[in-house]
Amino acid sequence: MTGPGSPETWAAFDLLTTLVLVVRPHGAVIFANAAFEDQMRLSRRSAQRQSLFDWVADAPRWRESLEAVHLNRVAASRFESQLLRAPHDEPMPVLVLVSAGAGPDELLVEMIEATQQTRQEREERSLSQVLASKDLIRNLAHEIKNPLGGLRGAAQLLALELGGDRGLTEYTDVIVHEADRLQLLVDRLLAPHRHAPEVSDVNIHEICERVRALLLVEHPKGLAVRRDYDISLPDFRGDREQLIQAALNIAQNAAQVMEPQMARGEPAEIVFRTRVARQVTLGKQRWKLALELHIEDNGPGVPAELRDRIFLPLVSGREGGTGLGLHLAQTIVQAHQGLIDCESAVGRTSFRITLPLP
């Protein structure tokens, strides 16, 4: 039978992306939703054997709030706090709301990650940027291609007219070479839009292993590539080759940025980490399950002035870079209804690819 405080009632909390606990006034956990399990990396059964106060940084503040709501001194209590997660994870800042539960001796604790709102705004901004730049790039590329063909052809005809005068044909050779370089740039800009995706069953770890092998061929000395896989992740539908290209663009960019420290004999490492995420919102659509691929490096980090623009076309923080690799990676991932975001500091940069799972 379904009623106040029943498991059937609490099951609805599993549909939320916010962290939800149902607790007794003394802190004993009755129920933890799926989002809480995911963030704290423990099962619901394990959570029910512990106290809420085991996971919080300021237990006295929590005790006061639970008591005040339980004794009806206040209808609800709102405050900021931190959740203590796994030993190697940083505390998670949260906004807390404590209110009365459905049962007489139950309290409802809702926690919203303080960075969640910022992340959602960043995702929406990134999606808008990519959609806006997609049409711009397509139109601009076509406008460039037509005069480029005429320019190259005219240079070749001029070279024929000049005959064997190498002193002058060197100039026409430069024109042809630069026209070809621009043509290649335009082709790379248009690449994700030219071919329909070849959809098949894809395993994220096969993609990681392919990219890892290519990295080690290009950088046989000085680069360590480590794996940290969640082998329980299922296959999903996608374009294998495009996703390999997206992951390779990110990983190659990381390796190239770390080349100076490799040359100095300093440790250079890239980590491929896969995890499952629950109740994820991507492009304003809620997904019950998603996979996360983290590509992390211990390089110098993304310059602060570029962090909000690294996925825009022709933006590069590396000398000689085209500024297309990350843009194309984002375009490919968004075509799979996913998203890439980045967190960077000196000594640790992490690109996270999030893809929905059926």
C-alpha positions, -999 to +999 in steps of 0.1 A: +000+000+000+012+035-009+011+062+018+030+089+036+066+079+041+064+048+019+091+037-005+067+041-034+063+078-025+100+083-021+108+066-055+096+098-072+127+115-059+149+093-081+136+114-111+152+146-097+187+158-104+190+174-070+202+154-040+174+143-017+175+125+016+146+116+039+160+115+075+150+112+111+154+143+133+185+127+149+201+123+114+195+086+106+189+082+069+157+065+058+160+072+020+186+085-004+177+092-041+197+082-071+214+116-075+227+113-039+240+078-046+258+090-077+274+120-061+285+102-029+295+070-047+276+047-024+245+026-026+212+034-010+215+005+014+249+018+025+234+053+030+206+039+052+232+024+076+248+058+082+239+092+096+235+124+077+261+140+099+287+116+086+288+135+053+286+171+063+314+196+072+294+216+098+274+191+118+262+215+145+246+238+119+227+208+105+216+195+139+201+230+147+183+231+114+168+196+117+157+203+153+141+237+144+121+222+116+111+191+136+099+212+165+080+236+141+101+266+152+104+273+114+086+259+084+118+253+065+155+260+069+178+272+041+216+275+043+248+268+025+271+239+034+295+213+021+292+175+016+322+154+024+325+128-004+350+100-011+384+105+006+401+117-026+372+139-038+369+176-029+340+186-007+310+196-027+294+230-019+256+227-017+225+249-011+204+231+015+166+231+021+153+213+052+115+209+054+089+186+071+085+151+055+053+132+048+055+112+080+054+125+116+090+118+124+105+125+089+124+154+075+131+161+038+166+174+030+171+188-005+206+197-017+215+216-049+251+216-060+261+252-058+279+249-092+250+232-109+233+264-119+265+278-133+272+246-152+237+247-168+241+283-179+276+274-193+261+244-212+233+266-227+258+292-237+281+267-253+252+251-272+240+286-285+276+294-295+280+262-315+246+265-332+253+301-342+288+294-354+277+264-374+256+284-399+282+312-400+310+287-408+290+269-435+281+302-453+316+317-449+333+285-461+312+284-493+319+321-499+356+315-496+357+284-518+345+300-550+371+328-552+398+304-540+392+282-570+395+312-594+426+325-576+444+291-578+434+287-615+446+322-624+479+316-607+484+283-626+477+300-659+500+329-651+528+303-643+523+288-678+526+323-694+558+330-675+574+299-689+606+288-673+613+320-654+619+305-620+623+339-604+587+348-612+571+314-610+581+312-574+555+338-567+528+319-585+539+287-565+533+306-533+498+317-544+489+281-553+503+267-521+485+292-499+452+286-519+456+249-512+462+256-475+431+277-473+411+250-492+422+224-466+412+248-438+377+252-454+374+214-459+381+209-422+355+234-412+329+217-433+339+181-425+313+174-398+285+187-420+293+169-452+285+133-444+256+117-426+267+098-395+273+061-398+254+049-368+263+016-351+268+001-317+297+018-300+318+009-270+334+039-253+364+019-242+372+008-278+373+045-287+396+052-258+419+023-267+421+035-303+430+070-293+455+058-267+473+037-294+475+067-317+488+090-289+516+065-280+526+062-317+530+099-320+547+103-286+566+071-278+587+088-252+578+110-223+540+106-224+522+083-201+486+074-210+466+059-181+432+043-180+405+044-153+375+026-168+341+017-155+337-015-174+299-017-165+291+010-191+269-004-219+273+001-256+254+030-272+244+041-308+267+065-325+292+071-353+324+054-341+348+072-364+335+106-356+336+100-319+372+087-322+380+119-340+364+140-312+383+122-284+415+123-305+413+160-311+411+167-273+438+142-264+462+154-292+457+189-281+467+180-245+497+161-257+509+189-279+505+214-251+527+192-229+555+187-254+577+214-237+575+196-204+583+162-221+613+179-237+625+190-202+621+154-189+592+163-167+563+139-162+535+142-188+503+122-183+469+118-199+442+099-181+411+084-198+384+080-171+349+067-178+320+069-154+282+066-154+260+096-145+224+096-136+196+121-142+216+143-165+202+173-185+217+178-219+204+204-242+173+209-220+165+172-223+166+149-192+183+116-195+181+089-169+216+076-176+246+091-194+282+082-198+311+105-189+345+103-205+370+125-188+403+133-206+427+147-181+462+160-184+488+175-160+499+202-184+501+240-180+463+245-183+441+266-205+449+303-204+423+321-183+414+345-211+406+316-234+385+294-211+351+308-222+361+306-259+380+274-265+352+257-283+348+286-308+363+281-343+398+295-350+405+301-312+438+286-302+461+290-272+490+272-290+514+287-314+507+273-349+474+258-339+444+262-362+418+265-335+396+239-351+402+207-331+381+215-300+354+232-321+350+201-343+350+178-312+322+198-297+303+198-330+306+160-332+296+154-296+266+177-299+255+158-330+253+128-307+231+149-282+260+152-259+282+180-246+319+187-238+329+210-209+363+218-195+377+226-161+413+238-161+440+249-137+478+248-138+488+211-135+453+197-142+430+202-171+399+179-175+377+177-206+345+159-199+325+144-227+289+135-216+268+113-239+232+101-232+226+063-228+194+048-239 
